[in-house]
Amino acid sequence: MQNYKILVKRISIVIVILILSILTVTWVFPYASLSVAKAYTIKQDPIVVKQYVDTLQKYKKLINENEEQTNTYATALAAFDFFEQVLMENEHEWRMTDDTLEELRFQVATYRDMLITLSFSETYSNEARMYLKTALNAAIELEDSITFIQMSEGLTRKDLRILIGNLYGEMGRNLEQFITFYQQTTEENGP
């Protein structure tokens, strides 16, 4: 009977240590394979969010001023929907789960494909082509950043705070680069 109590006590201690270990891994390394909930929430800098929203409004105004039935315009509308989605429900918090990251990567890949298609379906000046190439390279870099987060299980909370915060900044840069390209094409085609 005494040995049975000691055995139960040891098993209980091992189970508690195992549970605490898994919880610790979940807390320190949110995307690790042993993590219970592969998710991380980051609070966005209000200044960065405001800049993004302001840039998005500028973009919306530009699109509304230049309604033309071209592939460039159709892509601009689709790109606007993509960039608007990034704000998600709560623009001051960004919750990244495995599914959210995969969905975002898919959307970025779709945006990248739109830019590639656009580069072959329209004729642009050298300057507009340069801006389109810059926007395309930025989209590829953003996709790579998302893939890096997805594939790196050893990222700590601190690493994730930096990398996911950088994703939001990269989205803003992608938005600005597409706007620059679109402005150039509308200036070339006239008002």
ZITA-V473360 format. One record per pair of residues at least 6 apart in sequence whose C-alpha atoms are under 6 Angstrom apart, sorted by the first residue. I is the first residue (numbers start at 0). GAP is how many residues later the second one is. Records with the same first field share a line. If there is no record, write none. Layout:
# ZITA-V473360
I: GAP + GAP
This chain:
# ZITA-V473360
25: 9 + 10
27: 128 + 129
28: 126 + 127
29: 8 + 9
30: 7 + 122
31: 121
37: 59
38: 57 + 58
39: 55 + 56
40: 53 + 54
41: 51 + 52
42: 49 + 50
43: 48 + 49
51: 120
104: 38
111: 27
127: 53 + 56
130: 50
131: 49
134: 42 + 43
137: 36
